Amino acid sequence: MRDNSYQAVMARRPEIMKAAVGMDYSRFESGGIAFDYEGMMAAPGLSLQEIEAIQRDYAIGNTPLVELKNITALAGSCAAPGMGARIFVKDEASNPSGSFKARRAAVSVEMARRMGYKGVVTATSGNYGAAVASCAAKAGLRCIVVQECFDSQGVGQPEIVEKARKCEAFGAEVLQLTVGPELFYVFLRLLEDTGYFNASLYTPYAILGIETLGAEIARQFRAREGRDPDLVIATNAGGGNLTGTARGLLKENCDTPVAAASVSLHGLHMASDGQFNRKSFTTGHTGFGMPFSTWPDRSDVPRSAGRPLRYLHSYHTVSQGEVFFMTEALSRLEGMERGPAGNTSLAAAFSLAHQMPSEQCIVVQETEYTGAGKHHNAQLAFARSRGIDIRFGNPRDEAPGQSIVLPQSPELIEAQPADLGQMRRSLIRNARQHFPGPVRPEDIAFLMDETRADQAFVRAACEEEP
């Protein structure tokens, strides 16, 4: 009989994870801050071409690259003469489960199948659960999805409820929990009790799966325009989306700058029961984007493969109202009804296009499906039912958890730059807290890679109080 108390299960986390991922993370460790990131990413032994072949078998990938000519025209009308970059979008809603996360899921599920696991488990409230369920159905594996879905009053966030419906449609068993710390405990218990594979968002398998998205952007844009895009912008939550896309671009020798975009939910706590249903976004927001950028290893594996500060060139936040506005604009102007979370990067791209010459091009890295509780009108109706003030005005007046301010006019959409220097210092402080021993030369070199910063910056940050 195992001791299944909370403390005992948490103490067994390393051995549970090792058994459930099929990878010994300890062999990449140095004993300090540094670890062999590229060695970990190479450990699965899969080339980009092999990953593309896996995804083809699951009918995933090769999604269309669409120029948003009417959105571009609207952006140009808000810009100074000669400004207003062209905006393109990679339509990932074309994948079987309706999002780019199908790319992650296909590689994870296929590796689970090859290693002989009978099923997969994933802890997610988002599109990834549907993606894993879809791929598991095709691979003939069982699938369990664990969600934080309800507050303590039993009120479910409509977007999460919709995603549970989609998971169940693919044959998955869905466990719905109230918000709180029990999610990870339940997840570990399931992995241990079932012996299933941990289809985590943060393994090398998952991030390698997104590299094909970056590679496709480079190839398709070159075939269409004869050059590389001037900017690629990705919605950022846990960091894997941006990381995999940037790595895929680099594998195609495309050094286009990559920007991150998140919905600003400043002031809201993601694990707060009282605030759980006072936000209208369950992913792609700063509640995930900022903490996971500044300490990626808070994830459900010992070392996360999603490490966005290694790759991003800028970080921008947008308001809930701005994203809902652009979601409506995409439907009305381009005939593309897509989910709000994927349009976070579109809202940022619309703003950034004003600042770029009209001959330059921005690629919005993904879209997602919409429907039922995911639809922006459902989200707004739910917010109104929770007492959120919804009005038109200046999005800068929006107070997350209290109001959603839709732009009175498109000129008011203005992405806000995040302080990358502060984020880099925060990552280094977090590293020092988790590994409080002496900072070695290999740790300095690792942190330089981890933050895209020079040695002087890293050494100065290491000397600050952790």
C-alpha positions in Angstrom: 0.0 0.0 0.0 1.4 3.4 -1.0 1.2 6.4 1.2 -1.1 8.7 -0.9 -1.1 11.7 1.4 -0.4 15.0 -0.3 3.1 15.2 1.2 4.0 11.7 0.2 2.8 12.0 -3.4 4.7 15.3 -3.8 7.8 13.7 -2.4 7.6 10.9 -5.1 7.2 13.5 -7.9 10.7 12.9 -9.4 10.2 9.1 -9.7 6.6 9.5 -11.0 7.7 11.9 -13.6 10.6 9.8 -14.7 8.4 6.8 -15.2 5.7 8.8 -17.0 7.9 10.7 -19.5 10.4 8.0 -20.4 13.3 10.4 -19.9 15.8 10.7 -17.1 16.2 14.5 -16.7 19.0 14.0 -14.2 21.5 13.2 -16.9 21.2 16.8 -18.2 21.9 18.4 -14.8 25.2 20.0 -13.8 24.5 20.3 -10.1 23.8 24.1 -10.3 21.9 26.6 -12.3 23.1 25.3 -15.6 21.7 22.3 -17.4 22.2 20.9 -20.9 19.2 22.4 -22.6 20.3 21.4 -26.2 21.2 18.0 -25.0 17.7 17.6 -23.6 16.1 18.8 -26.8 18.2 16.3 -28.8 17.5 13.4 -26.5 14.4 12.2 -28.4 16.5 11.7 -31.5 13.9 13.1 -33.9 14.8 15.3 -36.9 12.5 18.0 -38.1 11.7 15.8 -41.1 10.8 12.8 -38.8 8.5 15.1 -36.8 6.8 16.3 -40.0 6.3 12.7 -41.0 4.6 11.9 -37.6 2.4 14.9 -38.0 1.4 14.0 -41.5 0.2 10.6 -40.2 -2.1 12.5 -37.8 -3.3 14.8 -40.6 -1.6 17.7 -38.8 0.4 20.6 -40.2 0.9 22.3 -43.6 -1.8 24.8 -42.6 -2.5 27.9 -44.8 -0.7 31.2 -44.6 -3.3 33.9 -45.2 -2.8 37.5 -45.9 -5.3 39.7 -44.0 -5.7 42.3 -46.6 -8.7 44.0 -45.0 -7.2 44.0 -41.5 -4.0 45.5 -43.1 -6.1 48.2 -44.8 -7.7 49.1 -41.5 -4.3 49.2 -39.8 -3.0 51.5 -42.6 -5.9 53.8 -42.1 -4.8 54.3 -38.5 -1.1 54.9 -39.4 0.9 57.8 -40.7 1.5 58.0 -44.5 3.8 55.2 -45.7 3.2 53.2 -42.5 1.1 50.2 -41.9 2.8 46.8 -42.3 1.1 43.9 -44.1 -0.4 41.3 -41.7 -0.5 37.6 -42.4 -1.8 34.8 -40.2 -1.0 31.1 -40.0 -4.4 29.4 -39.8 -3.7 26.7 -37.3 -7.5 26.2 -36.7 -7.2 24.0 -39.8 -5.7 21.2 -37.7 -8.0 18.3 -36.7 -8.5 19.5 -33.1 -8.6 23.2 -34.1 -5.3 24.7 -32.8 -1.5 24.6 -33.1 -1.4 22.4 -30.1 -2.2 19.4 -32.3 1.5 19.6 -33.4 2.6 19.2 -29.8 0.1 16.4 -29.1 1.0 14.3 -32.2 4.6 13.9 -31.2 3.8 13.3 -27.5 1.1 10.7 -28.3 3.2 9.0 -31.0 6.2 8.7 -28.7 3.9 7.2 -26.0 2.6 4.7 -28.5 6.1 3.7 -29.6 7.3 3.3 -26.0 4.4 1.0 -25.2 2.2 3.2 -22.9 -1.4 2.2 -23.0 -2.7 5.7 -22.4 -1.9 9.4 -21.9 -2.7 11.9 -19.2 -2.6 15.7 -19.5 -3.4 18.5 -17.1 -4.8 21.4 -19.1 -7.8 23.6 -19.3 -7.1 24.5 -22.8 -6.9 23.5 -26.4 -4.1 21.0 -25.6 -6.5 18.6 -23.9 -8.6 18.4 -27.1 -5.4 18.0 -29.2 -4.2 15.1 -27.0 -7.6 13.5 -27.0 -7.8 13.8 -30.8 -4.4 12.2 -31.4 -4.9 9.5 -28.8 -8.1 8.5 -30.6 -6.2 8.1 -33.8 -3.4 6.2 -32.1 -5.7 3.9 -30.2 -4.6 5.0 -26.8 -6.7 5.9 -23.8 -6.7 9.5 -22.7 -7.5 11.3 -19.4 -7.7 15.1 -19.3 -7.6 16.9 -15.9 -9.1 20.4 -15.8 -9.4 23.2 -13.3 -12.9 24.1 -14.4 -15.0 25.4 -11.5 -14.9 27.9 -8.6 -15.9 26.8 -5.2 -19.6 27.7 -6.0 -19.6 25.1 -8.8 -19.6 27.8 -11.5 -17.7 26.7 -14.6 -15.7 29.0 -16.9 -17.6 28.6 -20.2 -14.4 28.3 -22.3 -13.1 25.5 -20.2 -16.5 23.7 -20.2 -16.5 24.0 -24.0 -13.1 22.4 -24.2 -14.2 19.6 -21.9 -17.0 18.9 -24.4 -14.5 18.7 -27.2 -12.2 16.3 -25.3 -15.1 14.0 -24.5 -16.2 14.1 -28.2 -12.8 12.5 -29.0 -13.4 9.8 -26.4 -11.3 11.2 -23.5 -12.2 10.9 -19.8 -12.3 14.4 -18.3 -11.8 15.0 -14.6 -13.0 18.5 -13.7 -11.7 20.1 -10.5 -12.3 23.3 -8.6 -9.4 25.8 -8.8 -6.7 25.2 -6.3 -3.6 23.2 -5.5 -5.2 19.8 -5.8 -4.7 19.8 -9.6 -1.1 18.7 -9.5 -1.7 16.2 -6.8 -4.6 14.5 -8.7 -2.4 14.6 -11.9 0.5 12.8 -10.1 -1.9 10.2 -8.6 -3.3 9.4 -12.0 0.1 9.0 -13.6 1.2 6.7 -10.8 -2.1 4.7 -10.6 -2.5 4.2 -14.4 1.1 4.0 -15.6 0.1 6.2 -18.5 2.4 8.7 -20.3 2.6 12.3 -19.1 1.6 14.2 -22.3 3.0 17.4 -20.8 3.0 20.7 -22.7 6.7 21.2 -21.6 8.6 18.1 -22.7 11.0 18.1 -25.6 8.5 16.1 -27.5 5.9 18.8 -27.2 8.2 21.7 -28.2 9.8 19.8 -31.0 6.3 19.4 -32.4 5.9 23.2 -32.7 9.2 23.6 -34.5 7.4 22.5 -37.7 5.1 25.6 -37.4 8.1 27.9 -37.4 9.7 26.0 -40.3 6.4 26.2 -42.3 6.2 29.9 -41.8 9.7 30.4 -43.2 9.1 28.2 -46.2 5.6 29.4 -47.0 6.5 33.1 -46.7 9.6 32.7 -48.8 7.6 30.8 -51.5 5.0 33.6 -51.5 7.1 36.8 -51.0 10.6 35.7 -51.9 12.0 36.8 -48.6 11.7 36.4 -44.8 9.0 38.1 -42.8 10.0 41.2 -40.8 8.4 40.0 -37.6 6.7 36.9 -36.3 4.4 37.4 -33.3 3.2 34.6 -31.0 0.7 34.5 -28.2 2.6 33.6 -25.0 1.4 31.6 -22.0 3.6 28.8 -20.8 6.3 29.7 -23.4 6.3 26.5 -25.5 4.4 28.1 -28.4 7.0 30.9 -28.9 10.0 28.6 -28.1 9.1 26.0 -30.7 8.2 28.5 -33.4 11.5 30.4 -32.9 13.5 27.2 -33.0 11.7 26.1 -36.2 12.5 29.4 -37.9 16.1 29.1 -36.9 16.3 25.5 -38.3 15.2 27.0 -41.7 18.0 29.7 -41.3 15.4 32.4 -40.8 16.5 34.9 -38.2 13.3 37.0 -38.2 12.7 38.6 -34.8 10.0 36.9 -32.7 7.7 38.9 -30.4 5.5 37.7 -27.6 2.0 38.9 -26.9 -0.1 38.3 -23.8 -3.4 39.6 -22.5 -2.8 41.8 -19.5 -4.6 40.4 -16.4 -2.5 42.6 -14.0 -3.9 42.4 -10.5 -5.6 39.0 -10.9 -4.3 35.9 -9.2 -4.7 32.8 -11.4 -5.2 30.4 -8.5 -7.7 32.6 -6.6 -11.1 31.1 -6.2 -12.7 34.5 -6.0 -10.9 35.7 -9.2 -11.1 32.5 -11.2 -14.3 33.6 -13.1 -13.5 37.3 -13.2 -11.2 36.9 -16.2 -12.3 36.2 -19.7 -9.1 34.4 -20.9 -7.9 31.1 -19.6 -4.6 31.1 -21.5 -2.4 33.5 -23.5 -2.4 36.0 -20.6 0.2 37.5 -18.2 -0.9 35.2 -15.4 0.9 32.4 -17.2 3.1 34.4 -19.6 5.1 36.4 -17.1 5.8 33.8 -14.4 6.6 31.0 -17.0 8.9 33.4 -18.8 10.8 34.3 -15.7 10.9 30.8 -14.3 10.1 28.1 -16.9 10.7 25.2 -14.5 7.5 25.8 -12.5 6.0 23.3 -15.0 5.0 19.7 -14.5 8.4 18.3 -15.6 11.8 18.8 -13.9 13.1 21.0 -16.7 10.8 22.8 -19.1 11.6 22.7 -22.8 9.7 26.0 -23.3 12.1 28.8 -22.5 10.8 32.0 -24.2 13.4 34.5 -23.0 16.0 32.5 -25.0 14.3 33.5 -28.2 12.0 36.5 -27.9 13.0 40.0 -29.1 10.2 41.9 -27.6 7.1 41.3 -25.4 3.8 43.2 -25.6 0.6 43.1 -23.6 -2.9 43.9 -24.9 -6.2 44.3 -23.0 -9.1 41.9 -23.1 -11.2 44.5 -24.8 -8.6 44.9 -27.6 -8.5 41.2 -28.3 -12.3 40.9 -28.4 -12.4 43.9 -30.8 -9.9 42.2 -33.1 -11.7 38.9 -32.9 -14.9 40.6 -34.1 -12.9 42.5 -36.8 -11.4 39.2 -38.1 -14.9 37.8 -38.5 -16.4 40.9 -40.1 -13.5 41.9 -42.3 -11.9 38.6 -43.3 -14.7 36.1 -42.9 -12.6 34.1 -40.4 -14.3 33.3 -37.1 -11.6 32.3 -34.7 -11.1 32.0 -31.0 -10.1 35.0 -28.9 -6.9 33.5 -27.3 -5.3 33.0 -30.7 -6.2 36.6 -31.6 -4.1 38.0 -28.8 -1.1 38.1 -31.1 -3.3 39.6 -33.9 -4.3 42.5 -31.6 -0.6 43.2 -30.9 0.3 42.8 -34.6 -2.5 45.4 -35.5 -0.9 47.9 -33.1 2.7 47.2 -34.2 1.8 47.5 -37.9 1.1 51.2 -37.3 4.8 51.6 -36.4 6.2 49.7 -39.4 6.6 50.8 -43.0 3.9 49.5 -45.4 6.4 47.3 -47.3 7.2 45.3 -44.2 5.3 42.2 -43.2 4.2 40.7 -39.9 3.2 37.0 -39.5 0.7 36.2 -36.7 1.8 32.8 -35.8 -1.5 31.0 -35.1 -5.3 30.9 -34.9 -7.6 28.6 -32.9 -11.1 27.3 -33.4 -14.0 28.9 -31.7 -17.5 27.8 -30.7 -19.9 27.5 -27.8 -18.2 28.8 -24.6 -15.0 29.7 -26.5 -16.9 32.3 -28.6 -16.1 36.0 -27.7 -19.8 36.7 -27.3 -20.2 33.9 -24.8 -17.2 35.2 -22.9 -18.6 38.7 -22.8 -22.1 37.4 -21.7 -20.5 35.4 -18.9 -18.4 38.4 -17.8 -21.5 40.6 -17.7 -23.2 37.9 -15.6 -20.4 38.1 -13.1 -20.8 41.8 -12.7 -18.0 42.9 -15.0 -18.6 46.3 -16.5 -18.5 46.1 -20.3 -18.3 49.3 -22.3 -16.7 51.1 -25.3 -14.0 53.6 -24.5 -10.2 53.7 -24.2 -8.7 50.2 -23.5 -6.1 51.8 -21.2 -9.0 52.4 -18.7 -9.7 48.7 -18.4 -9.3 47.1 -15.0 -9.0 43.3 -15.2 -11.6 41.6 -13.0 -13.7 44.8 -12.9 -14.1 46.0 -16.5 -13.7 45.1 -20.2 -13.2 48.2 -22.3 -13.7 47.6 -26.0 -11.9 50.2 -28.2 -14.1 53.1 -29.2 -12.1 53.2 -32.5 -9.3 51.0 -33.8 -6.8 53.8 -33.4 -7.0 53.2 -29.6 -5.5 49.6 -29.9 -2.1 50.1 -28.5 0.1 47.1 -27.4 2.1 47.9 -24.3 5.8 47.0 -24.2 7.0 44.8 -21.3 10.3 45.5 -19.6 12.5 42.7 -20.9 15.4 43.9 -18.7 13.3 43.4 -15.6 12.1 40.0 -16.8 15.7 38.9 -17.4 16.7 40.0 -13.9 13.7 38.2 -12.5 14.7 35.0 -14.2 18.2 35.3 -12.8 16.9 36.0 -9.3 14.7 32.9 -9.5 17.6 30.8 -10.6 19.6 32.0 -7.7 16.8 31.2 -5.3 16.4 27.6 -6.6 20.1 27.0 -6.8 21.6 29.1 -3.9 25.2 27.8 -4.2 28.1 29.6 -5.7 27.5 30.9 -9.3 30.0 29.1 -11.5 31.3 30.1 -15.0 29.1 27.5 -16.6 26.1 29.0 -14.8 27.0 32.5 -16.2 27.2 31.1 -19.7 23.9 29.3 -19.3 22.1 32.4 -18.0 23.5 34.5 -20.9 21.8 32.0 -23.3 18.7 31.9 -21.1 18.2 35.6 -21.2 19.8 36.8 -24.4 21.9 39.1 -22.3 25.7 39.9 -22.2 28.0 38.7 -19.4 28.1 42.1 -17.7 24.3 42.1 -17.4 24.2 38.6 -16.0 27.0 39.1 -13.5 25.3 42.3 -12.2 22.0 40.5 -11.9 23.6 37.6 -10.0 25.0 40.1 -7.5 21.5 41.4 -6.7 19.6 40.1 -3.7 17.7 36.9 -4.9 
